[in-house]
Amino acid sequence: MKPIVVVGSGMAAYTVIRELRKLNREIPITLVSRDSGDSYSKPMLSNAFAQKKDINSLVQTPAAGMAKQLDIKLLANTEVRSIDRERKQLVTVSGEIEYEKLVLALGADPIRIPLQGDAAEAVLSVNDLADYAVFREQLKNAKSVALMGGGLIGCEFANDLATAGYAVAVIDPSAYPLASLMPEQAGRQLLAPLEKIGVTWHFGTSIQSMNKASSGFTLTLANGTILQADLVLSAVGLRSRIQLARDAGLTVNRGIVVDSALRTNDDSIFALGDCAEIEGKVLPYILPIMHAARALAKVLNGEVAKVIFPAMPVVVKAPAHPVALSPVARDAVGTWQLLASGDGVKIGFFGNSKNLLGFALTGEFAGERSEMAQKLAGT
Ligand SMILES: Cc1cc2nc3c(=O)[nH]c(=O)nc-3n(C[C@H](O)[C@H](O)[C@H](O)COP(=O)(O)OP(=O)(O)OC[C@H]3O[C@@H](n4cnc5c(N)ncnc54)[C@H](O)[C@@H]3O)c2cc1C
């Protein structure tokens, strides 16, 4: 019997396998990953430094333990180069693998913004354990960090590094933190609390050039400001890994296009996690992965199932000023309304028929996320 083959060993891959094993202990499963295959929680990467965690303490279960626990064949450090759909085979760096059904859980790549200057290549990004190891090593000799991007991951790193004693400069072309997720009145709540722990903000601009200095780097911003930093970390967003699917003739858009059963335009191939675009939406967070994995496990087990996403609030790990939010769909029509204020704000986004479509909770209101999510679900 040919196996179900899962490509990737991130949260999406391991969650779908775990869910499938709850339904079926017999079905053969092979996991192929180009990384070590160790299981870890990626969200920890942006708040691990202040807790003095190295990669060994971030690994929850090593690859061998995962293989045993889930009763799977695990091929680590094995990159998949192409998919031969006609033969139902994967072509990997170390040979071919046949599949009965194929699950793509390939994740996403950090977006790199091209910079001028002789040190442009030294910009770091942290998207997996190996990146974190490099980042942690370089921080040993640094006192200051410039962060490209004041979105969710940028704010989390800013909070973490400032707590650990680094001078942090955040540079972002938007007007305020978390601008793509919240209205200005909510985003601005983070300014003073993070400044207090050592963050300086540079909004409405971006890094233009990065050059080596006698120690660290000299950064020139588009607005003419010159900054010095020992290390530059980019957190400007991620782009779904779609190339493998595109080369195989699968339908791709912003992500690998799948329906509510997580199925691509090839009946035997499925996708979930950061690489997937599920019914038009790329949802690069943990909760959507959990829901998609449960539905996909049923489908792989031969059942009829589809994913239905409930309200899924996102927590920003910025303890200096906690934030919880439910992003508003891009095409939603309505207005933001302030519901309460104090040490933070509670703001809702209401549609034309006064239905709650999203929210932003900061500071003392961040704890109300379950209550607000229920209101969201009830509308
Ligand atoms: C710093 C950081 C903090 C975050 N914090 C939060 C948070 O607080 N809350 C939240 O909900 N979300 C958070 N997220 C997002 C969340 O972590 C991701 O949505 C999730 O981990 C993605 O899992 P994945 O399995 O889809 O992708 P990944 O974990 O990226 O896994 C992709 C896998 O595919 C493998 N792969 C790729 N290409 C190939 C190939 N050609 N051949 C073989 N293997 C291949 C990779 O090696 C890897 O194992 C955070 C993300 C980051 C980067």
PDBQT file of the ligand as one rigid body, heavy atoms in Angstrom, charges set to zero:
ROOT
HETATM    1  C1  LIG A 401       8.423  34.502  14.910  1.00  0.00    +0.000 C 
HETATM    2  C2  LIG A 401       7.026  34.039  14.687  1.00  0.00    +0.000 A 
HETATM    3  C3  LIG A 401       6.079  34.176  15.694  1.00  0.00    +0.000 A 
HETATM    4  C4  LIG A 401       4.761  33.736  15.489  1.00  0.00    +0.000 A 
HETATM    5  N1  LIG A 401       3.858  33.894  16.491  1.00  0.00    +0.000 NA
HETATM    6  C5  LIG A 401       2.589  33.442  16.320  1.00  0.00    +0.000 A 
HETATM    7  C6  LIG A 401       1.620  33.540  17.358  1.00  0.00    +0.000 A 
HETATM    8  O1  LIG A 401       1.900  34.061  18.435  1.00  0.00    +0.000 OA
HETATM    9  N2  LIG A 401       0.370  33.050  17.133  1.00  0.00    +0.000 N 
HETATM   10  C7  LIG A 401       0.020  32.468  15.958  1.00  0.00    +0.000 A 
HETATM   11  O2  LIG A 401      -1.122  32.026  15.809  1.00  0.00    +0.000 OA
HETATM   12  N3  LIG A 401       0.918  32.365  14.940  1.00  0.00    +0.000 NA
HETATM   13  C8  LIG A 401       2.196  32.828  15.109  1.00  0.00    +0.000 A 
HETATM   14  N4  LIG A 401       3.093  32.709  14.084  1.00  0.00    +0.000 N 
HETATM   15  C9  LIG A 401       2.679  32.013  12.852  1.00  0.00    +0.000 C 
HETATM   16  C10 LIG A 401       2.731  30.488  13.045  1.00  0.00    +0.000 C 
HETATM   17  O3  LIG A 401       3.875  30.131  13.789  1.00  0.00    +0.000 OA
HETATM   18  C11 LIG A 401       2.716  29.806  11.685  1.00  0.00    +0.000 C 
HETATM   19  O4  LIG A 401       1.461  30.098  11.083  1.00  0.00    +0.000 OA
HETATM   20  C12 LIG A 401       2.904  28.293  11.716  1.00  0.00    +0.000 C 
HETATM   21  O5  LIG A 401       3.938  27.895  12.593  1.00  0.00    +0.000 OA
HETATM   22  C13 LIG A 401       3.170  27.776  10.303  1.00  0.00    +0.000 C 
HETATM   23  O6  LIG A 401       3.320  26.391  10.313  1.00  0.00    +0.000 OA
HETATM   24  P1  LIG A 401       3.526  25.576   8.936  1.00  0.00    +0.000 P 
HETATM   25  O7  LIG A 401       3.649  24.149   9.350  1.00  0.00    +0.000 OA
HETATM   26  O8  LIG A 401       2.502  25.975   7.953  1.00  0.00    +0.000 OA
HETATM   27  O9  LIG A 401       4.907  26.103   8.356  1.00  0.00    +0.000 OA
HETATM   28  P2  LIG A 401       6.478  25.870   8.864  1.00  0.00    +0.000 P 
HETATM   29  O10 LIG A 401       6.482  25.732  10.319  1.00  0.00    +0.000 OA
HETATM   30  O11 LIG A 401       7.212  26.947   8.224  1.00  0.00    +0.000 OA
HETATM   31  O12 LIG A 401       6.820  24.476   8.226  1.00  0.00    +0.000 OA
HETATM   32  C14 LIG A 401       7.135  24.316   6.883  1.00  0.00    +0.000 C 
HETATM   33  C15 LIG A 401       7.905  23.025   6.725  1.00  0.00    +0.000 C 
HETATM   34  O13 LIG A 401       8.058  22.702   5.338  1.00  0.00    +0.000 OA
HETATM   35  C16 LIG A 401       9.393  22.263   5.101  1.00  0.00    +0.000 C 
HETATM   36  N5  LIG A 401       9.673  22.471   3.669  1.00  0.00    +0.000 N 
HETATM   37  C17 LIG A 401       9.476  23.583   2.927  1.00  0.00    +0.000 A 
HETATM   38  N6  LIG A 401       9.802  23.355   1.634  1.00  0.00    +0.000 NA
HETATM   39  C18 LIG A 401      10.209  22.059   1.550  1.00  0.00    +0.000 A 
HETATM   40  C19 LIG A 401      10.667  21.223   0.497  1.00  0.00    +0.000 A 
HETATM   41  N7  LIG A 401      10.779  21.668  -0.754  1.00  0.00    +0.000 N 
HETATM   42  N8  LIG A 401      11.006  19.944   0.781  1.00  0.00    +0.000 NA
HETATM   43  C20 LIG A 401      10.888  19.448   2.046  1.00  0.00    +0.000 A 
HETATM   44  N9  LIG A 401      10.450  20.205   3.082  1.00  0.00    +0.000 NA
HETATM   45  C21 LIG A 401      10.119  21.485   2.846  1.00  0.00    +0.000 A 
HETATM   46  C22 LIG A 401      10.208  23.123   6.063  1.00  0.00    +0.000 C 
HETATM   47  O14 LIG A 401      11.476  22.560   6.288  1.00  0.00    +0.000 OA
HETATM   48  C23 LIG A 401       9.317  23.065   7.307  1.00  0.00    +0.000 C 
HETATM   49  O15 LIG A 401       9.536  21.881   8.038  1.00  0.00    +0.000 OA
HETATM   50  C24 LIG A 401       4.408  33.147  14.258  1.00  0.00    +0.000 A 
HETATM   51  C25 LIG A 401       5.354  33.035  13.227  1.00  0.00    +0.000 A 
HETATM   52  C26 LIG A 401       6.650  33.465  13.437  1.00  0.00    +0.000 A 
HETATM   53  C27 LIG A 401       7.671  33.338  12.333  1.00  0.00    +0.000 C 
ENDROOT
TORSDOF 0
